[in-house]
Amino acid sequence: MATTATTTMTSSTAAHLVVPGETLSGIAAANGITLASLAAANGLTPRSFAIAGTRLRIPTGAPAASV
């Protein structure tokens, strides 16, 4: 039975269920965000490991414009 990653969207974040073999950097790249922003949204460091079964928050909101 193949395991498939899932991402659920809300207004400003999405949730991603980590599956075996995924990395934080791979999850960040697949969602078009930086590893640093993924780690920060989940209280992790960029050197943390992705653990299968963990639900991660994926930030999706556009950054605020600076004037």
Buried (B, 14 or more C-beta within 10 A) or exposed (E): EEEEBEBEEEEEBBEBBBBEEBEBBEBBEEBEBBBEBBBBBBEBEBEEEBEEEBEBBBBBEEEEEEE
